[in-house]
Structures are given as C-alpha cells and as structure tokens.
C-alpha cells in the first residue's frame, strides 16, 4: 500500500499491528480493542501511536485519549459504507482532533476529494494509484455547496462576498 499525506506520496512510518502480534520498535497502529486492553503499556512506549477503528466502531471510546494519539485510522470496508466520513467530521469538528486522520481499506479514487473534505489528511491507496491519478481525482471540483471540515468557502459565502464587493464599489 502507498500512503498519501496532505496530497503528497510519503513513506509510511507506522506499522499496523494485529491484536496478537508483538509490538515492533517505532510507531504503531493498533486496534481499538488492543488500545482499550493495553493503553497504559502502549503510552509508556514513548513513541507515536495510532488506533484503527473498524467501520462500526464509533470514535466515542477514544475521545478522552485523542491528545495521546498521533493517528486515527478509519476503515472503509466497502464503497457503500460511509460511516467513516461521519466519524472523520466528528473527530475534527466536534472533538478537535488535530492529528492524522487516515483512510484505510477500500479507498477508491472517486472518493479522494470527499474524504479530504471530511477532514481525512492521509489515505492508504493501492499500488495502482499514481500522483497523476491523485491530482486528477482530488481536484475534480472547485466549488462546493456544503460546508465541510476542510474549511473551503461555499458557493453561498462566495456569492455573499462578491455581492458585498459590488455594493462597496457602487457606493464609491
């Protein structure tokens, strides 16, 4: 798998570790279950840590620990299951998570832009994804009707701003 972070292809410094696997040295991403069972020991390792949430696992159990986490990986099991979009917005907007939000699993190129708009800043993508494919799909829309976690201006706010400028010029 390749990792795109903030629009750039980067080396993934995190190892995803199964519940029964030994912890390697360095940054790891563990399951919610492992975090809940071994949280104190994981924090004591004094290295970057992440938690992977399955599609049906809401972020509520980790909200109190967000300041201790470097990554929250949100699983997209199929293109039909979009719960992780909602979890991303909750983590960014309601809970103020500033660490890396990573999309993992069935990350499809036609969903890149929607994932980024929801606050996801890192995506695990297949080996067939190139920088050109990323650029083509991540920038396919330039105007938006709905506000989102990315803070981009909506069409309505753009219209209001342009109308205000027109009023100011007319008053001169």
Buried (B, 14 or more C-beta within 10 A) or exposed (E): EBBBBEBEEEEBEBBBBEEEEEBEEEBBBBBBBBBEEBBEEBBEBEBBBBBBBBBEBEBEBBBEBBEBBBBBBBBBBEEEBBBBBEBBBBBBBEBEBEBBBBBBBBBBBEBBBBBBBBBBBBBBBEEEBEEEBBEEBBEEEEEBEEBBBBEBEBEEEEEEEEEEEEEEEEEE
